[in-house]
């Protein structure tokens, strides 16, 4: 877990995404103790989870001050 790295946050997130795709493991989302029952997405909690076999993709989106936004797409190979 890291704090907010401001301008470096997107770069570090990209490193974590590439590593997750390389290891085929989704890292858990921290600090989720009471998930709202209305949430219908499959949230990875507590422990990392293996990613499915085959070609997969991940997105990293960053929203900066003044409307500076970027999205990077990464794909396994």
Phi, psi and omega in degrees: 000138177235162170280186180283129183260014179051243184295338180269356185299315181297322180294315180294319177300320179297321177298315179296322179295313180299318179296319178297318178293320180296315181275350182057043179227129176272123179289152181285156171273127184274164174062031173253103180257318182236092180283130178301128180300340179285347178285119186255002178275156180276100183270131176278113183239153170068306184232148174301155181230139178296138176276155181294157176288164179094189183282125179228159180228156177220148178246143173236115179246139180230134181238114185256176178295144176075018177082017177275108185233149178210148173230129175248137177250132178240143180227142176287160177219000000 
